[in-house]
Amino acid sequence: MGKGAPLPFGEYPYTIDDKGRVVIPPPFREFVEDGMILTRGMEGCLYVFPLASWKRVEEQLEGLPLTDAESRAFVRFFYSGANKARLDNQSRVSIPQTLRAFAGLDGGDVIVAGAPGRLELWNPQRWDDAISAVQATPPKPDLLANFVA
């Protein structure tokens, strides 16, 4: 992650080209300029971590107990889908077919959204469903107790 790169926020609709590449929006480029890791995310999206953040993710994954079946399953899900990538000269990143299939991104459209420490790539319908679900059932008040001081 570039020095002083701001954390990503916002959402941007883009299109995946016929070679499986998507343009990373200008506000997010500095965040991933040193390279990135794309992997399976929760709720059927893809996570995009800058390399510096991925090192911390790996440390956390390595710290999970090998003797716990749920931990092994999560590591398998998360780590086996990981792919290293860089922006090309046109600020695009190539998304492997297996990850496009997982996230339902073969239709061409994609939402590129910022999140703390990562980007998320979403199928637009899944994105709308996820946002609607939060609106329909907001987080429990205790989760938001310290959200706004």
Kinemage of the C-alpha trace (Angstrom):
@kinemage 1
@onewidth
@group {chain A} dominant
@subgroup {mainchain}
@vectorlist {calphas} color= white
{ca met a 1} P 0.000 0.000 0.000
{ca gly a 2} L 1.405 3.355 -0.976
{ca lys a 3} L 2.619 5.593 1.837
{ca gly a 4} L -0.251 7.593 3.196
{ca ala a 5} L -2.730 5.815 0.910
{ca pro a 6} L -6.202 6.565 2.208
{ca leu a 7} L -8.460 3.727 3.249
{ca pro a 8} L -10.897 2.982 0.446
{ca phe a 9} L -14.523 3.977 0.682
{ca gly a 10} L -17.330 4.418 -1.801
{ca glu a 11} L -18.877 2.225 -4.466
{ca tyr a 12} L -18.345 2.354 -8.201
{ca pro a 13} L -20.140 0.456 -10.958
{ca tyr a 14} L -17.809 -0.908 -13.643
{ca thr a 15} L -17.765 -3.577 -16.315
{ca ile a 16} L -15.572 -6.646 -16.598
{ca asp a 17} L -14.193 -6.957 -20.122
{ca asp a 18} L -14.232 -10.149 -22.199
{ca lys a 19} L -10.768 -11.053 -20.829
{ca gly a 20} L -11.937 -10.884 -17.215
{ca arg a 21} L -10.354 -7.529 -16.374
{ca val a 22} L -11.922 -4.708 -14.385
{ca val a 23} L -10.706 -1.138 -14.014
{ca ile a 24} L -9.886 -0.190 -10.432
{ca pro a 25} L -11.537 3.187 -9.736
{ca pro a 26} L -9.161 6.154 -9.437
{ca pro a 27} L -9.779 6.684 -5.687
{ca phe a 28} L -8.644 3.088 -5.000
{ca arg a 29} L -5.549 2.887 -7.199
{ca glu a 30} L -3.025 4.182 -4.676
{ca phe a 31} L -4.408 1.648 -2.176
{ca val a 32} L -3.359 -1.298 -4.400
{ca glu a 33} L -0.506 0.255 -6.392
{ca asp a 34} L 2.110 -2.081 -4.872
{ca gly a 35} L 0.138 -5.193 -5.821
{ca met a 36} L -2.801 -7.058 -4.377
{ca ile a 37} L -4.281 -10.414 -3.481
{ca leu a 38} L -7.733 -11.347 -4.767
{ca thr a 39} L -9.617 -14.097 -2.948
{ca arg a 40} L -13.062 -15.396 -2.051
{ca gly a 41} L -14.946 -13.159 0.341
{ca met a 42} L -18.011 -13.491 2.486
{ca glu a 43} L -21.561 -13.212 1.103
{ca gly a 44} L -20.356 -14.285 -2.351
{ca cys a 45} L -18.134 -11.292 -3.158
{ca leu a 46} L -14.388 -11.120 -3.781
{ca tyr a 47} L -11.938 -9.456 -1.417
{ca val a 48} L -8.984 -7.481 -2.735
{ca phe a 49} L -6.216 -6.891 -0.201
{ca pro a 50} L -3.139 -4.716 -0.762
{ca leu a 51} L -0.011 -6.839 -0.282
{ca ala a 52} L 0.841 -5.198 3.059
{ca ser a 53} L -2.601 -6.027 4.447
{ca trp a 54} L -2.468 -9.569 3.075
{ca lys a 55} L 0.607 -10.271 5.210
{ca arg a 56} L -1.482 -9.517 8.308
{ca val a 57} L -4.303 -11.733 7.016
{ca glu a 58} L -1.848 -14.594 6.506
{ca glu a 59} L -0.574 -14.187 10.066
{ca gln a 60} L -4.120 -14.441 11.385
{ca leu a 61} L -4.857 -17.505 9.242
{ca glu a 62} L -1.640 -19.174 10.406
{ca gly a 63} L -2.705 -18.534 14.003
{ca leu a 64} L -5.921 -20.536 13.679
{ca pro a 65} L -5.791 -23.967 15.330
{ca leu a 66} L -4.976 -26.777 12.912
{ca thr a 67} L -6.895 -29.154 15.157
{ca asp a 68} L -10.202 -27.278 14.693
{ca ala a 69} L -12.271 -28.449 11.692
{ca glu a 70} L -14.064 -25.097 11.251
{ca ser a 71} L -10.745 -23.236 11.247
{ca arg a 72} L -9.295 -25.616 8.651
{ca ala a 73} L -12.397 -25.241 6.477
{ca phe a 74} L -12.238 -21.442 6.620
{ca val a 75} L -8.508 -21.355 5.830
{ca arg a 76} L -9.107 -23.717 2.915
{ca phe a 77} L -11.962 -21.551 1.573
{ca phe a 78} L -10.109 -18.275 1.967
{ca tyr a 79} L -6.507 -19.194 1.173
{ca ser a 80} L -6.967 -21.628 -1.703
{ca gly a 81} L -8.792 -18.987 -3.722
{ca ala a 82} L -6.049 -16.386 -3.317
{ca asn a 83} L -4.345 -14.973 -6.413
{ca lys a 84} L -1.613 -12.339 -6.597
{ca ala a 85} L -2.216 -9.505 -9.072
{ca arg a 86} L -1.005 -6.070 -10.154
{ca leu a 87} L -2.631 -3.188 -11.961
{ca asp a 88} L -1.809 -3.106 -15.658
{ca asn a 89} L -0.960 0.096 -17.563
{ca gln a 90} L -4.672 0.907 -17.890
{ca ser a 91} L -5.354 0.442 -14.148
{ca arg a 92} L -7.095 -2.892 -14.677
{ca val a 93} L -6.794 -6.083 -12.696
{ca ser a 94} L -7.385 -9.507 -14.183
{ca ile a 95} L -9.820 -11.664 -12.215
{ca pro a 96} L -9.249 -15.426 -12.579
{ca gln a 97} L -12.192 -17.384 -14.006
{ca thr a 98} L -12.624 -19.438 -10.820
{ca leu a 99} L -13.085 -16.264 -8.772
{ca arg a 100} L -15.403 -14.692 -11.356
{ca ala a 101} L -17.566 -17.837 -11.229
{ca phe a 102} L -17.582 -17.860 -7.411
{ca ala a 103} L -18.720 -14.215 -7.244
{ca gly a 104} L -21.167 -14.392 -10.149
{ca leu a 105} L -19.158 -11.863 -12.150
{ca asp a 106} L -19.457 -13.449 -15.579
{ca gly a 107} L -22.320 -11.137 -16.519
{ca gly a 108} L -20.035 -8.191 -17.207
{ca asp a 109} L -21.151 -5.744 -14.528
{ca val a 110} L -19.377 -5.376 -11.195
{ca ile a 111} L -19.559 -3.099 -8.162
{ca val a 112} L -16.135 -2.115 -6.812
{ca ala a 113} L -16.659 -1.110 -3.185
{ca gly a 114} L -14.305 0.089 -0.495
{ca ala a 115} L -14.139 -1.453 2.967
{ca pro a 116} L -11.704 -1.079 5.863
{ca gly a 117} L -8.412 -2.619 4.740
{ca arg a 118} L -9.711 -4.079 1.478
{ca leu a 119} L -11.784 -3.631 -1.648
{ca glu a 120} L -14.777 -5.805 -2.478
{ca leu a 121} L -15.927 -6.863 -5.943
{ca trp a 122} L -19.639 -7.656 -6.142
{ca asn a 123} L -22.171 -8.942 -8.613
{ca pro a 124} L -24.595 -5.963 -8.744
{ca gln a 125} L -27.638 -8.034 -7.727
{ca arg a 126} L -25.794 -9.560 -4.772
{ca trp a 127} L -24.640 -6.059 -3.790
{ca asp a 128} L -28.200 -4.713 -3.867
{ca asp a 129} L -29.412 -7.727 -1.859
{ca ala a 130} L -26.657 -7.264 0.761
{ca ile a 131} L -27.402 -3.541 1.160
{ca ser a 132} L -31.156 -4.195 1.332
{ca ala a 133} L -30.617 -6.865 4.005
{ca val a 134} L -28.775 -4.374 6.240
{ca gln a 135} L -31.553 -1.834 5.754
{ca ala a 136} L -34.219 -4.431 6.549
{ca thr a 137} L -32.399 -5.769 9.617
{ca pro a 138} L -29.958 -3.201 11.028
{ca pro a 139} L -27.119 -4.381 13.273
{ca lys a 140} L -27.942 -4.928 16.933
{ca pro a 141} L -27.601 -1.756 19.026
{ca asp a 142} L -24.692 -3.168 21.060
{ca leu a 143} L -22.663 -3.571 17.855
{ca leu a 144} L -23.113 0.134 17.184
{ca ala a 145} L -22.644 1.365 20.774
{ca asn a 146} L -19.271 2.975 20.072
{ca phe a 147} L -19.821 3.617 16.371
{ca val a 148} L -20.537 7.323 16.735
{ca ala a 149} L -18.980 8.995 19.745
